[in-house]
Amino acid sequence: MVQTKTSPCDVLIIGAGVMGMLSAVELAEAGQRVVILDKGQAGLEASWAGGGIISPLYPWRYAPPITALATWSQNAFPDLIARLRDSTGIDPELLSNGMMVTATNEREKALAWGSGLARAVIEITDDEAQALEPHVQLDETPLWMPGVSSVRNPRMGQALRQVCMHHPRIQLLEHHEVQVSGDLESPVVSSRGQQFVADRVVLTTGAWTGGLLSGLDLPCPIKPMKGQMLLFAPSGLVSRVVLANGRYAIPRADGRIVFGSTLEDVGFKRTPDKDAFESLYASALAMIPALDRVDLEAQWAGFRPGSPEGMPWIGAISDALWVNSGHFRNGVVLSPASSRLLCDLMMDRTPIVDPLPYQPRNTR
């Protein structure tokens, strides 16, 4: 027999990735009592598996609403990371060393996109590129984006988990597999034989969002897009993000290099595979030849919440059901702005950006 949870909350968040935890913190700071449910440990899905570049890849390819969220988030990241580090003792290692990017057939578009933004896209010479990254070998002269940062996203997740575990208005419940039933106006959330009572439910469930909404008879385009990554042992061969031919190298403060990634529409097939390894390893050595002398420490896979044109759903599906998901490859970089926007809408505050482009679309 299903028992009703005895302590109702204002907001029940399903999904404790970076997006869910930041949304919880925003809402709690606005005075809401928040419960977060996650099927595993907080921060160990896409929030852990991604690379942590604080910029969309090839940002000029995205629609202006993505740029709006990214710009707000990029401005917010230094203070956010400092607060997380100071309050938890966990350093997410925000590195603000810029990004070199090759832009075959897109140079003029990239330069035009960057001309009106503080995070400019700058033309540099081959000699300047070599001075920035002497161990990197590229097949064309890159562009330089000095304002781009990166964060060690697993540690960002760990820090947010600590914040949520100790916040007086947040209850984080891990290892709670969730079932959602009922209808859009009255969703019923159950886990471990209990129903959870809340004024409003928020889905921050990433690649799993479409599956949960299907239980409420709502078609949703958000689906898993697998990505595989490599991790190289400390070498110090790269000091800043390098993006070329769709692949990127991301330095960590300890000298390790994260290299990625694949983009695979294979559902929830998680196992890393040999073909992806060979492709990624060949790309890594083509970009940084000296990596052939560096040990490879890990290969892993994660699931991005794919969405058409990378446009997330942020807002109300009904008065009772809300969503903050579908950020595709940009979950970490868009998380501060997306979480603030969700809170603005739920608290009836003036939103930080125009919310209309992110409004969940009923596709029936």
C-alpha positions in Angstrom: 0.0 0.0 0.0 1.3 3.4 -1.0 1.9 5.7 2.0 1.8 9.5 1.7 4.8 11.4 2.7 4.1 13.1 6.0 6.1 16.3 5.3 4.8 18.1 2.2 7.1 20.6 0.5 6.6 23.6 -1.7 8.6 22.2 -4.6 9.6 18.6 -5.5 12.5 18.4 -7.9 13.2 15.1 -9.7 16.8 14.9 -10.8 19.8 15.9 -8.8 22.3 16.9 -11.4 23.9 20.3 -11.5 20.7 21.7 -13.1 18.5 20.2 -10.4 20.7 21.1 -7.5 21.2 24.7 -8.6 17.4 25.0 -9.2 16.9 23.8 -5.6 19.4 26.3 -4.2 17.7 29.1 -6.1 14.3 28.2 -4.9 15.4 27.6 -1.3 17.1 31.0 -1.2 13.7 32.4 -2.4 12.1 30.8 0.7 10.7 27.6 -0.8 10.9 24.2 1.0 12.5 21.9 -1.5 12.8 18.1 -1.8 15.1 16.6 -4.4 14.8 13.0 -5.5 17.5 11.2 -7.6 17.6 7.6 -8.8 21.3 7.5 -7.9 23.8 9.7 -6.1 23.6 13.4 -6.9 25.7 14.8 -9.7 26.8 11.5 -11.2 25.1 11.5 -14.6 25.7 14.1 -17.3 26.9 16.6 -14.7 29.8 14.3 -14.0 30.4 12.9 -17.5 30.7 16.2 -19.5 33.8 18.3 -20.1 32.9 21.5 -18.3 33.6 24.1 -21.0 31.9 27.3 -19.9 30.8 28.1 -23.5 28.7 26.3 -26.1 30.8 24.6 -28.7 30.9 26.8 -31.8 28.6 29.3 -30.1 27.8 31.2 -33.3 25.9 28.2 -34.5 23.2 28.6 -31.8 20.1 30.7 -31.7 20.2 34.0 -29.8 18.2 32.6 -26.8 21.1 30.2 -26.2 23.6 33.0 -26.3 21.4 35.0 -23.9 21.5 32.2 -21.3 25.2 31.5 -21.9 26.2 35.1 -21.5 24.3 35.5 -18.2 25.8 32.3 -16.9 29.4 33.1 -18.0 29.1 36.4 -16.0 27.7 34.5 -13.0 30.2 31.6 -12.9 33.1 33.3 -11.0 31.0 34.3 -8.1 29.1 31.0 -8.1 32.3 28.9 -8.0 33.8 31.1 -5.3 30.8 30.6 -3.1 30.8 26.9 -3.7 34.5 26.7 -2.9 34.3 28.9 0.2 31.2 27.2 1.7 32.2 23.6 1.1 36.0 23.5 0.8 35.6 21.7 -2.6 37.3 23.6 -5.4 35.6 23.2 -8.8 38.7 24.7 -10.4 37.4 27.4 -12.6 40.2 28.0 -15.2 39.8 31.2 -17.2 42.5 30.6 -19.8 40.4 31.0 -23.0 39.8 28.7 -25.9 41.4 28.2 -29.3 39.0 27.0 -31.9 39.3 26.2 -35.6 36.3 27.3 -37.6 36.5 25.8 -41.1 34.2 27.7 -43.5 32.8 29.7 -40.5 35.4 32.3 -39.7 33.4 35.3 -40.9 30.3 34.0 -39.1 32.3 33.5 -35.9 34.0 36.9 -36.0 30.6 38.6 -36.7 29.0 36.8 -33.8 31.8 37.8 -31.4 32.0 41.4 -32.6 29.2 42.6 -30.2 30.1 40.5 -27.2 32.5 40.9 -24.3 33.8 37.4 -24.9 35.2 38.4 -28.3 36.4 36.1 -31.1 39.8 37.3 -32.1 41.9 36.5 -35.1 45.5 35.4 -34.3 48.5 34.3 -36.3 50.0 30.8 -36.4 52.9 32.1 -34.3 50.6 33.5 -31.7 48.7 30.2 -31.6 52.0 28.3 -31.2 53.0 30.6 -28.4 49.6 30.0 -26.6 49.8 26.2 -27.0 53.2 25.0 -28.2 52.3 21.3 -28.0 49.1 21.6 -30.1 49.1 20.9 -33.8 46.2 22.2 -35.9 45.5 22.0 -39.6 44.5 25.7 -39.9 45.0 28.9 -38.0 42.6 29.0 -35.0 40.5 31.8 -33.7 41.1 32.9 -30.1 38.3 33.3 -27.5 40.1 34.7 -24.4 37.0 35.0 -22.3 36.1 31.3 -22.3 36.6 29.3 -19.0 36.3 25.7 -18.0 35.3 24.1 -14.7 36.0 20.7 -13.2 32.4 19.7 -13.4 32.5 16.5 -11.2 33.8 18.8 -8.4 31.1 21.4 -9.1 28.6 18.6 -8.6 30.3 17.5 -5.4 30.2 21.0 -4.0 26.5 21.5 -4.9 25.7 18.2 -3.3 27.3 19.4 0.0 25.4 22.7 -0.2 22.1 20.8 -0.7 22.7 18.3 2.0 23.3 21.1 4.6 20.8 23.7 3.4 18.0 24.1 6.0 15.2 24.3 3.3 16.5 21.5 1.1 16.1 17.7 1.6 18.2 15.7 -0.8 17.0 12.0 -1.1 19.4 9.9 -3.2 18.8 6.4 -4.6 15.1 7.1 -5.0 13.8 5.6 -8.3 10.8 7.7 -9.2 7.5 6.9 -10.9 5.3 9.7 -12.2 1.7 9.1 -12.9 -1.6 11.0 -12.8 -2.0 13.8 -15.3 -0.4 17.1 -16.2 -2.6 19.0 -13.8 -2.1 16.6 -10.9 1.1 14.6 -11.3 1.6 11.9 -8.7 5.3 11.2 -7.7 6.0 7.9 -6.0 9.2 6.3 -4.8 10.0 3.4 -2.5 6.3 2.8 -1.9 5.6 6.4 -0.9 3.8 9.3 -2.6 5.5 12.7 -2.3 3.2 15.7 -1.7 4.3 19.1 -3.2 2.6 22.2 -4.5 4.7 21.9 -7.7 6.9 19.3 -9.3 10.0 20.2 -11.4 11.6 17.8 -13.8 15.4 18.3 -14.0 15.9 14.8 -15.3 18.1 15.5 -18.3 18.0 12.7 -20.9 15.3 10.8 -18.9 12.8 13.7 -19.2 11.0 12.4 -22.3 10.5 9.0 -20.7 8.9 10.5 -17.5 6.6 12.8 -19.5 5.5 9.9 -21.7 3.9 8.5 -18.5 1.7 11.6 -18.4 0.8 11.2 -22.1 2.9 14.2 -23.2 5.2 13.8 -26.2 8.6 15.3 -25.6 11.5 15.6 -28.0 14.2 15.4 -25.2 16.1 12.2 -25.6 19.5 10.7 -24.7 22.5 11.5 -26.9 25.5 9.4 -25.8 28.9 11.0 -25.5 32.2 9.2 -24.8 35.3 10.8 -23.4 39.0 10.0 -22.6 41.1 11.1 -19.7 44.9 11.4 -20.0 47.3 11.3 -17.1 49.0 14.5 -15.8 51.2 16.0 -18.5 50.7 19.7 -18.6 50.7 19.6 -22.4 47.7 21.9 -22.7 46.9 25.1 -20.7 43.6 26.1 -22.3 40.6 24.6 -24.1 41.3 23.6 -27.7 38.5 22.8 -30.1 39.1 21.5 -33.6 37.1 19.4 -36.0 34.4 18.8 -33.4 36.8 17.4 -30.8 38.2 19.2 -27.8 40.9 19.0 -25.2 40.2 20.5 -21.8 43.1 21.0 -19.2 42.6 20.3 -15.5 44.6 22.2 -12.8 46.6 19.0 -12.0 47.8 18.7 -15.6 45.3 16.0 -16.7 43.6 16.4 -20.1 40.0 15.5 -20.8 39.4 14.7 -24.5 36.1 14.4 -26.2 33.7 13.6 -27.5 31.5 11.4 -29.6 27.8 12.2 -30.3 25.7 9.0 -30.6 22.0 8.5 -31.0 21.9 5.0 -29.5 19.4 5.4 -26.6 20.6 4.5 -23.1 23.4 2.2 -24.2 26.1 3.2 -21.7 29.1 0.9 -22.3 32.2 2.6 -23.8 33.3 0.9 -27.0 36.4 0.2 -29.0 35.4 2.2 -32.1 34.8 5.3 -30.0 38.2 4.9 -28.2 40.1 4.5 -31.5 38.4 7.5 -33.0 38.9 9.7 -30.0 42.5 8.6 -29.4 43.4 9.2 -33.0 41.9 12.7 -32.8 43.8 13.4 -29.6 47.1 12.5 -31.0 46.5 14.5 -34.2 45.8 17.5 -32.0 48.5 16.9 -29.4 51.1 14.5 -30.8 53.0 14.3 -27.5 50.1 12.5 -25.9 51.4 9.3 -27.4 53.8 9.3 -24.5 51.1 9.9 -21.9 49.2 7.2 -20.1 45.4 7.0 -20.7 43.6 6.8 -17.4 39.9 6.4 -18.3 37.2 6.1 -20.9 33.6 6.7 -20.1 30.2 7.6 -21.5 27.3 9.8 -20.5 23.9 10.9 -21.8 23.2 14.4 -22.9 19.6 15.5 -22.9 19.3 16.1 -26.7 16.7 18.6 -27.9 15.9 20.2 -31.3 18.5 22.9 -32.0 19.7 22.5 -28.4 16.8 24.6 -27.1 16.0 23.7 -23.5 12.5 23.5 -21.9 12.4 25.9 -18.9 9.0 26.7 -17.4 5.6 25.4 -16.7 3.9 22.6 -18.5 0.9 23.1 -16.1 0.4 24.9 -12.8 1.6 21.8 -11.0 4.3 20.5 -13.4 7.5 22.4 -14.4 10.6 21.4 -16.3 14.2 22.6 -16.6 15.8 20.2 -19.1 16.9 19.6 -22.7 20.1 21.6 -22.6 21.8 19.1 -24.9 25.6 19.8 -24.9 25.3 22.9 -22.8 24.0 21.8 -19.4 26.9 23.0 -17.2 27.4 26.4 -19.0 23.7 27.2 -19.0 22.9 25.9 -15.5 23.2 29.2 -13.5 21.0 31.1 -15.9 18.5 28.3 -16.4 18.1 27.8 -12.7 17.7 31.5 -12.1 15.1 31.8 -14.9 13.1 28.8 -13.5 13.1 30.4 -10.1 12.1 33.8 -11.5 9.1 32.2 -13.3 8.1 30.1 -10.3 8.3 33.0 -7.9 6.6 35.4 -10.3 9.6 37.7 -10.5 10.9 39.7 -13.5 12.8 37.1 -15.5 16.5 37.6 -16.3 15.8 36.9 -20.0 12.8 36.6 -22.2 11.3 33.2 -21.1 9.2 32.6 -24.3 11.8 30.8 -26.4 12.2 28.1 -23.6 8.6 27.6 -22.9 7.8 23.8 -22.9 5.9 23.0 -26.1 2.9 20.7 -26.0 3.5 18.7 -29.1 0.2 16.9 -29.2 
